[in-house]
Amino acid sequence: MVRLNLNHILKIKHTPLQLLHVSKAIVLLLTACVFSCQNTSKVEKEISAIDIDLNIERFDQMFASSTASDLPVLQQNYPFLFSKRYADSVWIKRISDPIQQLQNRAVDSVFVDFSSIEAEISRFYQHLKYYNKALKTPRLITVLSDVDYRNKVVVTDSIVLIALDTYLGEEHEFYTSFYDYIKQNLNKTQIVSDLATSYAEQLIYQPRRATFLEEMIYFGKQLYLKDLWIPFKENNEKIGYLPAQYEWAVANEFYIWQYFVEKELLYETDRKLLARFIIPAPFSRFNLELDNESPGRLGQYMGWQIVKSYMENNTTPVLEMLQMEATEIFNNAKFKPKK
């Protein structure tokens, strides 16, 4: 990661007038930081006082410990988890299925103590309710999904399903055949981030996603919402990067943006750009030697920076920003990539 050379700065000679301007700039910057921190602290204090009636229903454990006589009660309480296409005998057989029991043991070994996860989820809903007063806390239900990592979290207005067998840790034997870029996000620390993603997808209205810029801004909106909803998570966790991958993106932000602009990619409609820079992949594809060093989805990262810049330089309410066209956000973002 590139770091600022403070020794070089200290050796630069300034005139008294230049030093005065520098001093004023520093004072203004520090003042802005103080007010920003005070405002953030005030908001977080208000959020922490919000009462959330949270109850996570461990359906995975209920089903694992049930018998044939327990099945009718489970079906009554969780009808949406039992397809009518299958006879009761199928569900009874599944309870004692060796693979099912192996999954049960794996989940129980990883989630021995669910309190830390529950605390993060509770904090997420406090933040979500702060920005959406009408929100009603849904039923949160943990399930097993036969390791369907494409549907780790399912969110509806009244029910949220969390597939715990997709959060057992990247080194777990169930994931041996998966690519590394997929495995790195199969950790329990990603549960609340995935939950935030699912809610963000429901809030963002952006029917037109034809250009590369529109795709970037769409995911930038998602990630900006995570800044509001899960500020207690690290930035790399919000986007699903390893710490080193996030540091690479930050250190090379200027050069990534320079490449996008020089190659005139922003208004390009070639859908191949999605595979190169938007959807999950082992790395981003600049078609350069350094590709293997880069993380995937750098288009999402750049969209995040653009949306953040827009919100810092405008007074648009969040919900209004989510409905805005990508070009309007970009044209008014005053975005300048970090060098």
N, C-alpha and C positions, 0 to 999 in steps of 0.2 A: 504493500500500500504506500502511495506517495505521501510524504509528510512535509509540512512547511518547514523550511530551514530558518529558524529564528536567529541563529548566529549571523546569517547573511543579512537579515533585516537590521540587526543591531549595529552592523558595521557601516550601514549607509549614512552618509552625512546629510543633514537637513539644515536649511536656513531657519532662523527664528520664526519667520512667517509660516514656513512649511510646518514647523513643529507645532505652531498654534493651531493650524488647520487640522493636523493629525490629532492633537489633544482634544479638540472640539468633536471630531468624528468619533473618537474613542468614548468620550463622555456620552454622546448621543446614543451610541451603540449599547453601552452599559445600561443607560436609562431605559432604553427600549427592552432590553433583556429582563431588567428588574420588573417592569410593568407586565411583560409577557408572563414571567414566572408567577407573579402575584395573581394575575387573572386565571392562569392555569390551576394554581393551588386553590383558588376560590371555587372554580367550577368542579374540581375533583372533590372538594369538601361537600359541595351540594349533592354530587352524584353518590357519594358514599352514604349519604343519609336517606337515599331512596329505598323504600321497603320493597323487597322482591320476595314473593311467595314461591320459592323454588323447591321442587320435589322431583328428584331424578328417580324414575322407576326402573329398577334393574330387572327388566323382563328376561334378559339372558340368564340370570341366576334362577329366576322363578321357573322358567321352562326346563332348565337343567335339573332342578331338584323335584320336578313334578312327576306324578304317576298317571296312569290311565284315568283314575277317579278324579284327579285334579283338572284334567283337560277341559271339561265343560265350563268351569269357573274362569279359566284363562281365556277361553274363546268368548265368553261373555264380556270380560273386561277389556280384551284386546281383539275385537272382531276384525280389525283392519290388518292384523298380522297372520290371519288364518284364511287362506284362499279356499273358497267353497268348492273348487275343482278337485280337492283332495279329501278322501274319506278320513275319518278319525284314526283309522288304523295306520295311515301314513305318518301322522304326527306322533302317534305312540311309538312307532318303530324308530322314528328319528330321535326320540329322547334317549334311547339306548344305543344309537348308532355309534360305533367306535370313533369315527371321524368327528362327529358332533361332540363326543365326550373329550376328545383330544383338544378341540377348540375351547371347550369350557375350561379345562385345566389351564390352558395357555393364558386365557383372559384373566382367570382368577389369580394366576401367579404374577401378572403384570399390574393388575389393578387391586392389589391387596388392600391398599388404602385409597379410597376414591375422594377423600376430603379436599385434596389440593386441586383436583380437576373441578370438583363441584364449586370451590371457592372462585376459580377463574370464570366459570360459566355464570356464576351469580354476579360477579363484577361486570361481565359483558352485558348482561341484561339490565343492570343498573344504568350503564352508559346508553344502551339502546333506548331505554325508557326516558332518559333525560332528553334525548333528541327526538323522541316520538312519544308524547304524553299519552296517546290513546292506546299504546301497546298493551296487550294482555299476555301475560306469561303463559306460554303453551305447556302442554304435557311433554316432558322430556323423558324419552324411553331409550334405554340401551338394549341393543340387539346384536346378533351375530349375522353376518351376511355372506358366509363362505368366502371371505376375503375379497369382496368386491370393492377394490380401492377406487373405482371410478364413482362410487356412490357412498362415500364414507359418512356423509351427513345428508339427511333429507329433511327439508323444512316445509311445513304447511302453516296455515293460519293458526291451527289449534294443536298440532302435533309435530314434535321434532324427534327423529330417529337418529341415533348415533351408533354406528357399527364398531364396537370395541375391538373386533378381531382385525381391524385395519389400522390399529394403533399400538402394536405390540413391540415396536422398536425395529430399526432398520436391519439389525443383525438376526432377527428372528428366523427360524428355519422355515416358516410358512412362506417367506418372501425370497427364498434362495434364487428362484428363477426370474425375479423381477430385475429390471434395470436399476442401476444405482440412483439415477435421478428421480425415480419413483420411490424407491425404498427410503430415501432420506426424509421423506415427509410422512412416513408411516410410524410416527412417534406420538405418544400421548400429549406431548407439548404442543402439537399442532391441532388438537381438538377444537379449542376455542377460536383459532384462526380460521379453520374450515367452517365453523358455525357462522362466523362473521361473513365469510364469503357467500354462503348460501343466502343470508339475509340481504346482503348487498345486491345480489343478482335480482332479487325481487323488487328492490326499490329503484333501480336504474332503468330509466326509459330512454332508450337510444335505438330506435328501429333501424336507422341507417348505419351500417358498419361495412361499407364497401371499400373504403380506402385504408391504407396502413395507419394513417393518423387517427382515423375513427376507431380502429381497433385499439390503438395505444391509449386513447382518451377513455375508452370504455373501461379498460382494466385499471387505468389511473384513477377513475372514480371509485372503483371497488377498493383500491388500496388506500385512498384518502379516507373513505369511511372507516377503514380499520384503524387509521390514526386516531379517529374520534372515539371509536367503540372499544378498542383494546390497546390503549396507550401504555398499559403495563407490560405489553409484550415487546420484545426486541424487533427492530425493523426487519432483520433477516427472517424472523419467524412469520412476520406478516406476509411477506412475499414468498416464503417457502424456500429460502436460500440457506445454505450453510454460512456461518460467519465469514469465512474466507471468500465465498462467492459474493456476498454483499459488499465486502471491502473492495473486491475487484471492480464491481459495478460503480461504486462511488469514486474510486481512483481513476477510472477510465471514462467517466461520464462525458467529459468534453469531447473525447475522441469518438465515442459512440455516436454522439449527436452530430459531430462533424461528418461522419460517414453517412448517416441518414440523409443529411442535407446535400452533401456533394453528389451522392448517388441519386438524388431527386426521388427519394422513396416515399415522402410524406403523403403525396396524393396518388401514389401508385395503387392500382387495384389488383395487382397480381397476387392471387391467393397463396402462392408459394412463400410469400413473405411471412405468413402465419407460422408455417413450419420452421422458418429460419429464426424468427424473433418473438413470437407470441405464445404459441402453445408449448406445453412441457416438452423438454428435449434435453439431451445430455449437455449440449452447449449451443451457443448462438452461431449462426453461419454467416460470417463476413466474407467467406472464401479467402481467408488469409491464414498464414501459418499459426497465428495466435488463437485460432478458433478453439482449440482444445483447452485453452486456459480459461475461457470465458464461461459463465453460467448461461443456461438457456433463458428464454423469456425476457431478454433485455428490452424488448419493445414495451412490455408491461412496466418495467422499471422506469423507462423514460416517460411513459404516460403518467406515471405517479408523480414524477418531478414537475411535469407541466401543470397538472391539476393543482398540486400544492402551491406552485407559483401563482396560479390564477387566484386561488383563494386568499393568498397573502396580499395580493395587489388589488383586490376588489372586495366589495361589501355584499356580494350576492349570498342570499340564504342557501344553506346546504341543499335543501330539497329542491330549490329552483335550479341550482347548478347541476343536479343529477338529471334534469330534463333538457339541459342545453345541448345544442349541436356542438360537435367536436371543434369545428372551425372557429366558432365564436369564442370558445374557451381558449383555444390556441392563440387567436389573434389578440386577445386581451390579457394573456398570461404574463407578458413581459419576461418570458423564460430565458434565463441565461445559464447554460450548463456550467457546473463547477470545473475549474481547471486544476 
